[in-house]
């Protein structure tokens, strides 16, 4: 008989069912019962002292002595949940307990719960380098878009999908939910997701480029690479932009500096021939501009090459001819933009001249968005002109620098029945201007190109009146030519309109272009000769005698009349109808209703003679 008894311990058990059966304990009291996965405390009451009647069996380890109760263990605190949860991170499988677990099951079953298990790393970083000159550009706003290979479709709305470049030009996106799937949680929704990077805005003094010219006008945006995984960083310089033909730097363009050339003697001009595109007769045009500015203290420097060397000097205006050719890669365009930005940073305004097949998008990226198709320099960033018109544009720039005003007049003609075309030689114009010397002379005739040109030296900087007249010769008027209309533009802006005369105001340095339009009008005319014949019907005309004019015929006698109709005008006639006031409207019959110039036809009618005849 053994009276030694082990103390019965207090225990904390995790219940997986609504009630727990405890084997081998008597007088046990369950202080709380809980739903599945809650923690409860079970207080066990010690047995009372008793005498054991016989020697216990060898496998009876129970101690019947009174047990000394130990202090209850403090209740287990519930697990604290994280204040931030990543989506899709629950355990992928859960075991459910039976409705009534046995003691053995409660002692041997693994403890499980359904609280979320979060991955240690959920975020990846995408970094884009934004460029200005040769360094980074701050303040550019980029956003991520969804979309497939064809391009972006929808902007991602989360704040993490937008970034603004810092002082070093770095723009970083922190992408959440990029973790892979494991046994404990599901894959993040942005794992290996591909986004499009699109520029939303540029900082003040800069502008973004929506497209550039490669083999065609190509959107300037880039798609991230095929991998996007938690804990990794991806850079435009190595992981996506560079793999698409870019330098890896998202290039912005500097705004074109303003530069007024009006009456600027002493201005420094750079003429840059970029041989990547068509340039026409560049050398002759450059030499003509030099001669035009001789004596004005202005300089013209001719540079053969790209814009890079222009940044090494100081110029008021850089006229870039032949630039903007379609590039083979984004990197080529980005390098040209950087060179142009360096030129603009010196305060030099760029005038890009588009000729031939140059890309409008590339020229916009180099110079700016203001465009013009005029050969008069209007202050636009890009001028689109024909290959043979470069001298006229350079002459316009020289006019503004030299404080001289030029007037060019073009004669257009619309011959009868034809479309308008430029006239040839022999059309006369006269010009009158107050307070200005006119050269070469006030009255001129057009040459083979159908144009005349004037140069005006104004007495002062004040605006002065100018009158242009189209002077048709007597022969031109006899040929049917009349003045139809005229229009004039001053520095590319419509300034006047009229017919044979145009009146407008001009100032120093203005370039005036006027077009006069003459049309040829031809007068129609008909001659009708009427004769009477002594026959009752047309069939007898061959043998019928003519009834002389003034003859006396009895009333009621039936006769036949003939009408010889001749086109004596200057134009063919259609829908010809002959009527006689002494006959019904439909009494006269004609063989046709058209007459060419000088052509004749005979119309006939038969009827009874009345007193009116």
Secondary structure in CASP SS format (residue, H / E / C, confidence):
PFRMAT SS
TARGET T0000
AUTHOR 0000-0000-0000
METHOD secondary structure of the structure
MODEL  1
X C 1.00
X C 1.00
X C 1.00
X C 1.00
X C 1.00
X C 1.00
X C 1.00
X C 1.00
X C 1.00
X C 1.00
X E 1.00
X E 1.00
X E 1.00
X E 1.00
X C 1.00
X C 1.00
X C 1.00
X C 1.00
X C 1.00
X C 1.00
X C 1.00
X C 1.00
X C 1.00
X C 1.00
X C 1.00
X C 1.00
X C 1.00
X C 1.00
X E 1.00
X E 1.00
X C 1.00
X C 1.00
X C 1.00
X C 1.00
X C 1.00
X C 1.00
X C 1.00
X C 1.00
X E 1.00
X E 1.00
X E 1.00
X E 1.00
X E 1.00
X C 1.00
X C 1.00
X C 1.00
X C 1.00
X C 1.00
X C 1.00
X C 1.00
X C 1.00
X C 1.00
X C 1.00
X C 1.00
X C 1.00
X C 1.00
X C 1.00
X C 1.00
X C 1.00
X C 1.00
X C 1.00
X C 1.00
X C 1.00
X C 1.00
X C 1.00
X C 1.00
X C 1.00
X C 1.00
X C 1.00
X C 1.00
X C 1.00
X C 1.00
X C 1.00
X C 1.00
X C 1.00
X C 1.00
X C 1.00
X C 1.00
X C 1.00
X C 1.00
X C 1.00
X C 1.00
X C 1.00
X C 1.00
X C 1.00
X C 1.00
X C 1.00
X C 1.00
X C 1.00
X C 1.00
X C 1.00
X C 1.00
X C 1.00
X C 1.00
X C 1.00
X C 1.00
X C 1.00
X C 1.00
X C 1.00
X C 1.00
X C 1.00
X C 1.00
X H 1.00
X H 1.00
X H 1.00
X H 1.00
X H 1.00
X H 1.00
X C 1.00
X C 1.00
X C 1.00
X C 1.00
X C 1.00
X C 1.00
X C 1.00
X C 1.00
X C 1.00
X C 1.00
X C 1.00
X C 1.00
X C 1.00
X C 1.00
X C 1.00
X E 1.00
X E 1.00
X E 1.00
X E 1.00
X E 1.00
X E 1.00
X E 1.00
X E 1.00
X C 1.00
X C 1.00
X C 1.00
X C 1.00
X E 1.00
X C 1.00
X C 1.00
X C 1.00
X C 1.00
X E 1.00
X E 1.00
X E 1.00
X E 1.00
X E 1.00
X E 1.00
X C 1.00
X C 1.00
X C 1.00
X C 1.00
X C 1.00
X C 1.00
X C 1.00
X E 1.00
X E 1.00
X C 1.00
X C 1.00
X C 1.00
X H 1.00
X H 1.00
X H 1.00
X E 1.00
X E 1.00
X E 1.00
X C 1.00
X C 1.00
X C 1.00
X C 1.00
X C 1.00
X E 1.00
X E 1.00
X E 1.00
X E 1.00
X E 1.00
X E 1.00
X C 1.00
X C 1.00
X C 1.00
X C 1.00
X C 1.00
X C 1.00
X C 1.00
X C 1.00
X C 1.00
X C 1.00
X C 1.00
X C 1.00
X C 1.00
X C 1.00
X C 1.00
X C 1.00
X C 1.00
X C 1.00
X C 1.00
X C 1.00
X E 1.00
X E 1.00
X E 1.00
X E 1.00
X E 1.00
X E 1.00
X C 1.00
X C 1.00
X C 1.00
X C 1.00
X E 1.00
X E 1.00
X C 1.00
X C 1.00
X C 1.00
X E 1.00
X E 1.00
X E 1.00
X C 1.00
X C 1.00
X C 1.00
X E 1.00
X E 1.00
X E 1.00
X C 1.00
X C 1.00
X E 1.00
X E 1.00
X C 1.00
X C 1.00
X C 1.00
X C 1.00
X C 1.00
X C 1.00
X C 1.00
X C 1.00
X C 1.00
X E 1.00
X E 1.00
X E 1.00
X C 1.00
X C 1.00
X C 1.00
X C 1.00
X C 1.00
X C 1.00
X H 1.00
X H 1.00
X H 1.00
X C 1.00
X C 1.00
X C 1.00
X C 1.00
X E 1.00
X E 1.00
X E 1.00
X C 1.00
X E 1.00
X E 1.00
X C 1.00
X C 1.00
X C 1.00
X C 1.00
X C 1.00
X C 1.00
X C 1.00
X C 1.00
X C 1.00
X C 1.00
X C 1.00
X C 1.00
X C 1.00
X E 1.00
X E 1.00
X E 1.00
X E 1.00
X E 1.00
X E 1.00
X C 1.00
X C 1.00
X C 1.00
X C 1.00
X C 1.00
X C 1.00
X C 1.00
X C 1.00
X H 1.00
X H 1.00
X H 1.00
X H 1.00
X H 1.00
X H 1.00
X H 1.00
X H 1.00
X H 1.00
X H 1.00
X H 1.00
X C 1.00
X C 1.00
X C 1.00
X C 1.00
X C 1.00
X C 1.00
X E 1.00
X E 1.00
X E 1.00
X E 1.00
X E 1.00
X E 1.00
X C 1.00
X C 1.00
X H 1.00
X H 1.00
X H 1.00
X H 1.00
X H 1.00
X H 1.00
X C 1.00
X C 1.00
X C 1.00
X C 1.00
X E 1.00
X E 1.00
X E 1.00
X E 1.00
X E 1.00
X C 1.00
X C 1.00
X C 1.00
X C 1.00
X C 1.00
X C 1.00
X C 1.00
X C 1.00
X H 1.00
X H 1.00
X H 1.00
X H 1.00
X H 1.00
X H 1.00
X H 1.00
X H 1.00
X H 1.00
X H 1.00
X H 1.00
X H 1.00
X H 1.00
X H 1.00
X H 1.00
X H 1.00
X C 1.00
X C 1.00
X C 1.00
X E 1.00
X E 1.00
X E 1.00
X E 1.00
X E 1.00
X E 1.00
X C 1.00
X C 1.00
X C 1.00
X C 1.00
X C 1.00
X H 1.00
X H 1.00
X H 1.00
X H 1.00
X H 1.00
X H 1.00
X H 1.00
X C 1.00
X C 1.00
X C 1.00
X C 1.00
X E 1.00
X E 1.00
X C 1.00
X C 1.00
X C 1.00
X C 1.00
X C 1.00
X C 1.00
X C 1.00
X C 1.00
X C 1.00
X E 1.00
X E 1.00
X E 1.00
X C 1.00
X C 1.00
X H 1.00
X H 1.00
X H 1.00
X H 1.00
X H 1.00
X H 1.00
X H 1.00
X H 1.00
X H 1.00
X H 1.00
X H 1.00
X H 1.00
X H 1.00
X H 1.00
X H 1.00
X H 1.00
X C 1.00
X C 1.00
X E 1.00
X E 1.00
X E 1.00
X E 1.00
X E 1.00
X E 1.00
X E 1.00
X E 1.00
X E 1.00
X E 1.00
X C 1.00
X C 1.00
X C 1.00
X C 1.00
X C 1.00
X C 1.00
X E 1.00
X E 1.00
X C 1.00
X C 1.00
X C 1.00
X C 1.00
X C 1.00
X E 1.00
X E 1.00
X E 1.00
X E 1.00
X E 1.00
X E 1.00
X C 1.00
X C 1.00
X E 1.00
X E 1.00
X E 1.00
X E 1.00
X C 1.00
X C 1.00
X C 1.00
X E 1.00
X E 1.00
X E 1.00
X C 1.00
X C 1.00
X C 1.00
X C 1.00
X C 1.00
X E 1.00
X E 1.00
X E 1.00
X E 1.00
X E 1.00
X E 1.00
X E 1.00
X E 1.00
X C 1.00
X C 1.00
X C 1.00
X C 1.00
X C 1.00
X E 1.00
X E 1.00
X E 1.00
X E 1.00
X E 1.00
X E 1.00
X E 1.00
X E 1.00
X C 1.00
X C 1.00
X H 1.00
X H 1.00
X H 1.00
X H 1.00
X H 1.00
X C 1.00
X C 1.00
X E 1.00
X E 1.00
X E 1.00
X E 1.00
X E 1.00
X E 1.00
X E 1.00
X E 1.00
X E 1.00
X E 1.00
X C 1.00
X C 1.00
X E 1.00
X E 1.00
X E 1.00
X E 1.00
X E 1.00
X E 1.00
X C 1.00
X C 1.00
X E 1.00
X E 1.00
X E 1.00
X E 1.00
X E 1.00
X E 1.00
X C 1.00
X C 1.00
X C 1.00
X C 1.00
X E 1.00
X E 1.00
X E 1.00
X E 1.00
X E 1.00
X E 1.00
X E 1.00
X E 1.00
X E 1.00
X E 1.00
X C 1.00
X C 1.00
X C 1.00
X C 1.00
X C 1.00
X E 1.00
X E 1.00
X E 1.00
X E 1.00
X E 1.00
X E 1.00
X E 1.00
X E 1.00
X C 1.00
X C 1.00
X C 1.00
X C 1.00
X H 1.00
X H 1.00
X H 1.00
X C 1.00
X C 1.00
X C 1.00
X C 1.00
X C 1.00
X E 1.00
X E 1.00
X C 1.00
X C 1.00
X C 1.00
X C 1.00
X C 1.00
X C 1.00
X C 1.00
X C 1.00
X C 1.00
X C 1.00
X E 1.00
X E 1.00
X E 1.00
X E 1.00
X E 1.00
X E 1.00
X E 1.00
X E 1.00
X E 1.00
X E 1.00
X C 1.00
X C 1.00
X C 1.00
X C 1.00
X C 1.00
X E 1.00
X C 1.00
X C 1.00
X C 1.00
X C 1.00
X C 1.00
X C 1.00
X C 1.00
X C 1.00
X C 1.00
X C 1.00
X C 1.00
X C 1.00
X C 1.00
X C 1.00
X C 1.00
X E 1.00
X C 1.00
X C 1.00
X C 1.00
X C 1.00
X C 1.00
X E 1.00
X C 1.00
X C 1.00
X C 1.00
X C 1.00
X E 1.00
X E 1.00
X E 1.00
X E 1.00
X E 1.00
X E 1.00
X E 1.00
X E 1.00
X E 1.00
X C 1.00
X C 1.00
X C 1.00
X C 1.00
X C 1.00
END
